[in-house]
Amino acid sequence: MSAARIARIAIVHGHVQGVFFRDSCRRRAESLGLTGWVRNRDDATVEVYAEGSPGAVAALIEWCREGPRGAYVEHVDVSEQDPEGLREFTIR
């Protein structure tokens, strides 16, 4: 495992619930070798916590700017986090 491990939280705004965003995000994150989680929030946004290599985290955040077919992403707010050392990527 590389020592260069970062974490980010992305809040995805738009029509992002009810369009398989969470499952699509989990599959994309796993394909990138990331750990973390994704969940729906009460304000109709989706929150994504991802940790891994800088390039993989950036790729997932870029994917979040489009989302799966059926999603309409207005914007994504991203903030830096300290890695928690999670072992998998889950849907919460």
N, C-alpha and C positions, 0 to 999 in steps of 0.2 A: 504494500500500500504506500502510496506517495505521501510524503509529509505535507505537501501543499493541498490541504483540504479546507474548503471554505463552506459557508452556509449562507443562504439567503431566504428571506420570506418574500413571497410575491402575493399581492392582493389583486385579483383579476376582476375588473368591473365590466359590466355589460350583460348581455343575455348569455349567461354561462352556467345556469343551473337547469337541469332537466334535458341536457343535450349530451350526456355521457362524458362531460368534461373530466370528472374525477377519475373514472376508469381509464380513459384515454391518457390522462396525465400520468397515472401510475404505470401504465404500460410503457410510455415514452421514457419515464424516469428509470425504470428497470433496464430498458435497452441501453441507456446511457451509463449504467453502473452507479446510479445515485441511490442514496437512502433518504428517508424523510417521510412526509405525509401530505395528504391533500384533504381538504374538508370544505363543505358548504358552510357559509356563515349566514346568520339571521338577516343580514342586510342585503341578501341576494348576490353577494360576491362569492368568489371561491378563493380560499387561502391555501397557498402551497409553501411548504417548508422543504427545502432541498439542500443536501450536503454531499460534497464529493469534490472532484477536481474542478478547478476554475472553468476550464473549457466545457465540461459536461453541465455544470450548473448554468453557465451562460446559454448553452444550447437549449436547456429546458425552459429557461425564462423567455428565450426567443420564441419557442414553440407556444408558450402561454399567450404571447401577443396575437396569435392566430386562433389557437384552440382547435378542437375537432370540428368536423362538418356540422353545421347547425348552430354553432356558437357565433355570437357577435361580440367581439371584445372591443370595448371602448378605450380602455387604458389599463396599464398594469403599474402598480406602485411596488417598488422593490426596496428592501432594507437589508443591511448586513446583519448577520447574527453570528454568535459563537457556535461552532459545531458541537453537537451533543453526542456524537459517536453512535448514532443509530445503526442498526444492522440490516434493516429492510425498508422498503417504501410501502406505506399502507394508506388505505382510505379510512378516514375517521368519520 
